[in-house]
Amino acid sequence: MADLYKKMLDDTFTKYYERFRELNALSKENAVTKAELFPDGQNLLDPDRMHKMLSAGIVKRVGFNRYWLDENRANDSKGILKQRLLIVVLGLIFGLILVALEKMGIINL
């Protein structure tokens, strides 16, 4: 499953990985702005893809508006998959706790 997830990530983000590599934005010191990443402007998918890479830790933010590619994280599809599964499991547990508290009359949803 991790291999399938890695293929999905690579298929989705390869063009962004390549752009970061072209700009040598592979460390905090070489972080770039969105204007540098997208000199022709962003298309409709770019903000969503950047958000997904940021939330997965593939792209790191420096300051307010500078970004760099964490290649170690980009190559760690198992770690990213574990992170996503953990979020789903925690969401389910939280939902079950809310339902139990409501049934016990402690909270009112």
FIZA-353273 format. One record per residue: x, y, z of N, C-alpha, C in turn; residue in one letter. Coordinates in Angstrom, 3 decimals. Layout:
<atoms>
> n.c1 / n.c2 / n.c3 / ca.c1 / ca.c2 / ca.c3 / c.c1 / c.c2 / c.c3 / residu
> X / Y / Z / X / Y / Z / X / Y / Z / a $
...
</atoms>
This chain:
<atoms>
> n.c1 / n.c2 / n.c3 / ca.c1 / ca.c2 / ca.c3 / c.c1 / c.c2 / c.c3 / residu
> 0.810 / -1.185 / 0.000 / 0.000 / 0.000 / 0.000 / 0.861 / 1.259 / 0.000 / m $
> 2.000 / 1.218 / 0.715 / 2.890 / 2.376 / 0.770 / 3.453 / 2.687 / -0.615 / a $
> 3.734 / 1.652 / -1.404 / 4.257 / 1.876 / -2.751 / 3.212 / 2.555 / -3.633 / d $
> 1.973 / 2.140 / -3.501 / 0.888 / 2.758 / -4.256 / 0.716 / 4.217 / -3.831 / l $
> 0.811 / 4.480 / -2.543 / 0.687 / 5.844 / -2.032 / 1.845 / 6.706 / -2.533 / y $
> 3.069 / 6.145 / -2.555 / 4.227 / 6.887 / -3.073 / 4.038 / 7.224 / -4.537 / k $
> 3.528 / 6.289 / -5.317 / 3.284 / 6.545 / -6.736 / 2.254 / 7.662 / -6.911 / k $
> 1.221 / 7.624 / -6.077 / 0.195 / 8.661 / -6.154 / 0.795 / 10.033 / -5.819 / m $
> 1.605 / 10.096 / -4.757 / 2.242 / 11.359 / -4.392 / 3.163 / 11.854 / -5.497 / l $
> 3.979 / 10.949 / -6.034 / 4.906 / 11.334 / -7.091 / 4.174 / 11.802 / -8.335 / d $
> 3.114 / 11.109 / -8.713 / 2.344 / 11.515 / -9.891 / 1.736 / 12.904 / -9.703 / d $
> 1.317 / 13.201 / -8.501 / 0.658 / 14.473 / -8.217 / 1.650 / 15.618 / -8.068 / t $
> 2.775 / 15.374 / -7.413 / 3.660 / 16.466 / -7.025 / 4.975 / 16.557 / -7.800 / f $
> 5.243 / 15.673 / -8.748 / 6.536 / 15.661 / -9.434 / 6.895 / 17.009 / -10.038 / t $
> 5.941 / 17.666 / -10.681 / 6.277 / 18.950 / -11.318 / 6.685 / 19.991 / -10.279 / k $
> 6.110 / 19.906 / -9.083 / 6.485 / 20.834 / -8.012 / 7.860 / 20.485 / -7.461 / y $
> 8.130 / 19.192 / -7.285 / 9.458 / 18.763 / -6.835 / 10.520 / 19.285 / -7.792 / y $
> 10.270 / 19.115 / -9.077 / 11.241 / 19.534 / -10.094 / 11.473 / 21.040 / -10.047 / e $
> 10.418 / 21.804 / -9.848 / 10.548 / 23.268 / -9.790 / 11.381 / 23.673 / -8.569 / r $
> 11.146 / 23.054 / -7.426 / 11.960 / 23.353 / -6.241 / 13.422 / 23.007 / -6.509 / f $
> 13.657 / 21.882 / -7.166 / 15.040 / 21.485 / -7.473 / 15.692 / 22.454 / -8.446 / r $
> 14.961 / 22.913 / -9.455 / 15.500 / 23.896 / -10.412 / 15.959 / 25.160 / -9.698 / e $
> 15.191 / 25.569 / -8.696 / 15.502 / 26.788 / -7.950 / 16.456 / 26.535 / -6.788 / l $
> 16.880 / 25.277 / -6.606 / 17.756 / 24.857 / -5.516 / 17.154 / 25.199 / -4.148 / n $
> 15.849 / 25.126 / -4.060 / 15.142 / 25.404 / -2.801 / 14.990 / 24.108 / -2.020 / a $
> 16.129 / 23.568 / -1.588 / 16.161 / 22.279 / -0.909 / 16.610 / 22.409 / 0.539 / l $
> 16.713 / 23.635 / 1.003 / 17.075 / 23.872 / 2.397 / 16.451 / 25.186 / 2.848 / s $
> 16.431 / 25.361 / 4.129 / 15.876 / 26.568 / 4.738 / 16.559 / 27.830 / 4.191 / k $
> 17.855 / 27.736 / 4.006 / 18.641 / 28.886 / 3.552 / 18.315 / 29.276 / 2.109 / e $
> 17.842 / 28.329 / 1.318 / 17.552 / 28.589 / -0.099 / 16.056 / 28.665 / -0.383 / n $
> 15.253 / 28.892 / 0.628 / 13.798 / 28.944 / 0.459 / 13.416 / 30.034 / -0.543 / a $
> 12.320 / 29.794 / -1.261 / 11.862 / 30.720 / -2.301 / 10.422 / 31.155 / -2.028 / v $
> 10.032 / 32.241 / -2.663 / 8.665 / 32.741 / -2.529 / 7.778 / 32.074 / -3.580 / t $
> 6.475 / 32.229 / -3.420 / 5.546 / 31.689 / -4.416 / 5.729 / 32.380 / -5.758 / k $
> 6.102 / 33.664 / -5.739 / 6.339 / 34.386 / -6.994 / 7.500 / 33.756 / -7.761 / a $
> 8.512 / 33.281 / -7.047 / 9.636 / 32.607 / -7.696 / 9.234 / 31.216 / -8.185 / e $
> 8.414 / 30.532 / -7.390 / 7.962 / 29.192 / -7.780 / 7.049 / 29.234 / -9.005 / l $
> 6.193 / 30.236 / -9.040 / 5.197 / 30.350 / -10.102 / 5.349 / 31.690 / -10.810 / f $
> 6.409 / 31.854 / -11.616 / 6.644 / 33.152 / -12.256 / 5.524 / 33.559 / -13.232 / p $
> 4.808 / 32.596 / -13.767 / 3.705 / 32.893 / -14.692 / 2.367 / 32.941 / -13.972 / d $
> 2.374 / 32.915 / -12.654 / 1.149 / 32.896 / -11.867 / 0.718 / 31.470 / -11.588 / g $
> -0.156 / 31.318 / -10.633 / -0.630 / 30.001 / -10.240 / -1.874 / 29.622 / -11.033 / q $
> -1.980 / 28.335 / -11.381 / -3.225 / 27.861 / -11.982 / -4.183 / 27.478 / -10.854 / n $
> -5.329 / 26.945 / -11.173 / -6.337 / 26.644 / -10.149 / -5.905 / 25.571 / -9.149 / l $
> -5.058 / 24.630 / -9.579 / -4.644 / 23.534 / -8.707 / -3.451 / 23.864 / -7.817 / l $
> -2.645 / 24.828 / -8.202 / -1.408 / 25.109 / -7.467 / -1.617 / 25.427 / -5.988 / d $
> -2.559 / 26.310 / -5.605 / -2.728 / 26.572 / -4.167 / -3.107 / 25.320 / -3.373 / p $
> -3.971 / 24.493 / -3.948 / -4.381 / 23.254 / -3.270 / -3.198 / 22.303 / -3.122 / d $
> -2.416 / 22.152 / -4.167 / -1.254 / 21.244 / -4.116 / -0.216 / 21.747 / -3.121 / r $
> 0.012 / 23.059 / -3.089 / 0.962 / 23.609 / -2.120 / 0.464 / 23.348 / -0.696 / m $
> -0.832 / 23.533 / -0.472 / -1.407 / 23.281 / 0.847 / -1.222 / 21.817 / 1.254 / h $
> -1.456 / 20.907 / 0.321 / -1.297 / 19.480 / 0.624 / 0.160 / 19.126 / 0.932 / k $
> 1.089 / 19.708 / 0.159 / 2.501 / 19.429 / 0.421 / 2.931 / 20.021 / 1.764 / m $
> 2.407 / 21.185 / 2.103 / 2.716 / 21.788 / 3.407 / 2.162 / 20.943 / 4.549 / l $
> 0.924 / 20.496 / 4.407 / 0.314 / 19.720 / 5.498 / 0.970 / 18.357 / 5.668 / s $
> 1.536 / 17.813 / 4.601 / 2.230 / 16.530 / 4.698 / 3.673 / 16.699 / 5.156 / a $
> 4.154 / 17.935 / 5.214 / 5.526 / 18.181 / 5.626 / 6.532 / 18.020 / 4.512 / g $
> 6.067 / 17.861 / 3.286 / 6.963 / 17.724 / 2.141 / 7.605 / 19.069 / 1.825 / i $
> 6.809 / 20.108 / 1.897 / 7.293 / 21.470 / 1.725 / 7.238 / 22.136 / 3.085 / v $
> 8.296 / 22.847 / 3.418 / 8.381 / 23.544 / 4.707 / 8.319 / 25.046 / 4.458 / k $
> 7.738 / 25.738 / 5.420 / 7.620 / 27.194 / 5.337 / 8.713 / 27.830 / 6.190 / r $
> 9.305 / 28.895 / 5.657 / 10.278 / 29.684 / 6.401 / 9.710 / 31.097 / 6.471 / v $
> 9.489 / 31.566 / 7.674 / 8.906 / 32.895 / 7.817 / 7.474 / 32.908 / 7.311 / g $
> 7.120 / 34.008 / 6.714 / 5.738 / 34.183 / 6.279 / 5.473 / 33.636 / 4.877 / f $
> 6.423 / 33.787 / 3.963 / 6.110 / 33.449 / 2.573 / 7.264 / 32.830 / 1.796 / n $
> 8.088 / 32.063 / 2.451 / 9.184 / 31.390 / 1.737 / 9.066 / 29.892 / 1.990 / r $
> 9.391 / 29.097 / 0.972 / 9.148 / 27.657 / 1.016 / 10.364 / 26.904 / 0.488 / y $
> 10.533 / 25.680 / 1.007 / 11.584 / 24.809 / 0.497 / 11.118 / 23.358 / 0.550 / w $
> 11.695 / 22.527 / -0.305 / 11.333 / 21.117 / -0.427 / 12.200 / 20.282 / 0.503 / l $
> 11.568 / 19.519 / 1.374 / 12.255 / 18.579 / 2.251 / 12.284 / 17.235 / 1.519 / d $
> 13.380 / 16.974 / 0.835 / 13.460 / 15.759 / 0.012 / 13.389 / 14.477 / 0.840 / e $
> 13.909 / 14.507 / 2.049 / 13.808 / 13.314 / 2.894 / 12.351 / 12.978 / 3.172 / n $
> 11.554 / 13.990 / 3.461 / 10.128 / 13.781 / 3.738 / 9.399 / 13.366 / 2.459 / r $
> 9.777 / 13.954 / 1.329 / 9.140 / 13.616 / 0.061 / 9.374 / 12.148 / -0.301 / a $
> 10.514 / 11.610 / 0.111 / 10.831 / 10.212 / -0.185 / 10.311 / 9.244 / 0.874 / n $
> 9.740 / 9.770 / 1.953 / 9.239 / 8.937 / 3.051 / 7.721 / 8.756 / 2.941 / d $
> 7.288 / 8.026 / 1.916 / 5.846 / 7.857 / 1.706 / 5.204 / 7.072 / 2.844 / s $
> 5.949 / 6.162 / 3.467 / 5.389 / 5.408 / 4.595 / 5.094 / 6.337 / 5.766 / k $
> 5.979 / 7.271 / 6.026 / 5.763 / 8.222 / 7.112 / 4.563 / 9.110 / 6.853 / g $
> 4.406 / 9.554 / 5.621 / 3.274 / 10.402 / 5.258 / 1.979 / 9.614 / 5.369 / i $
> 1.997 / 8.377 / 4.897 / 0.810 / 7.530 / 4.976 / 0.423 / 7.263 / 6.435 / l $
> 1.420 / 6.988 / 7.282 / 1.148 / 6.775 / 8.710 / 0.528 / 8.019 / 9.332 / k $
> 1.041 / 9.188 / 8.958 / 0.495 / 10.445 / 9.478 / -0.972 / 10.589 / 9.087 / q $
> -1.294 / 10.318 / 7.836 / -2.672 / 10.445 / 7.354 / -3.595 / 9.441 / 8.050 / r $
> -3.141 / 8.208 / 8.200 / -3.958 / 7.197 / 8.867 / -4.177 / 7.537 / 10.342 / l $
> -3.160 / 8.068 / 10.986 / -3.286 / 8.469 / 12.384 / -4.338 / 9.567 / 12.541 / l $
> -4.357 / 10.514 / 11.614 / -5.358 / 11.587 / 11.662 / -6.763 / 11.014 / 11.529 / i $
> -6.947 / 10.061 / 10.624 / -8.261 / 9.433 / 10.442 / -8.674 / 8.685 / 11.704 / v $
> -7.771 / 7.909 / 12.268 / -8.077 / 7.134 / 13.485 / -8.418 / 8.069 / 14.642 / v $
> -7.643 / 9.128 / 14.821 / -7.925 / 10.077 / 15.894 / -9.276 / 10.765 / 15.681 / l $
> -9.620 / 11.065 / 14.443 / -10.924 / 11.651 / 14.146 / -12.062 / 10.707 / 14.513 / g $
> -11.897 / 9.430 / 14.197 / -12.915 / 8.435 / 14.548 / -13.065 / 8.299 / 16.063 / l $
> -11.940 / 8.253 / 16.767 / -11.982 / 8.143 / 18.222 / -12.679 / 9.365 / 18.825 / i $
> -12.346 / 10.537 / 18.339 / -12.976 / 11.762 / 18.827 / -14.486 / 11.727 / 18.586 / f $
> -14.883 / 11.276 / 17.406 / -16.308 / 11.158 / 17.094 / -17.013 / 10.181 / 18.021 / g $
> -16.404 / 9.047 / 18.287 / -16.991 / 8.061 / 19.201 / -17.110 / 8.603 / 20.622 / l $
> -16.124 / 9.360 / 21.050 / -16.179 / 9.966 / 22.388 / -17.336 / 10.961 / 22.464 / i $
> -17.506 / 11.761 / 21.415 / -18.615 / 12.719 / 21.401 / -19.965 / 12.014 / 21.461 / l $
> -20.112 / 10.928 / 20.699 / -21.367 / 10.169 / 20.707 / -21.613 / 9.585 / 22.091 / v $
> -20.583 / 9.034 / 22.713 / -20.731 / 8.448 / 24.053 / -21.106 / 9.513 / 25.078 / a $
> -20.476 / 10.664 / 25.009 / -20.793 / 11.745 / 25.950 / -22.219 / 12.252 / 25.761 / l $
> -22.679 / 12.259 / 24.519 / -24.051 / 12.691 / 24.269 / -25.044 / 11.663 / 24.818 / e $
> -24.765 / 10.399 / 24.614 / -25.655 / 9.344 / 25.114 / -25.718 / 9.338 / 26.651 / k $
> -24.633 / 9.722 / 27.286 / -24.583 / 9.785 / 28.743 / -25.220 / 11.078 / 29.264 / m $
> -25.576 / 11.971 / 28.363 / -26.212 / 13.216 / 28.764 / -25.256 / 14.284 / 29.255 / g $
> -23.970 / 14.088 / 29.030 / -22.967 / 15.045 / 29.486 / -22.925 / 16.264 / 28.550 / i $
> -23.075 / 16.010 / 27.254 / -23.121 / 17.113 / 26.298 / -24.373 / 16.989 / 25.444 / i $
> -24.744 / 18.070 / 24.808 / -25.910 / 18.088 / 23.935 / -25.460 / 18.547 / 22.560 / n $
> -25.504 / 17.677 / 21.587 / -25.095 / 18.057 / 20.224 / -26.241 / 18.515 / 19.391 / l $
</atoms>
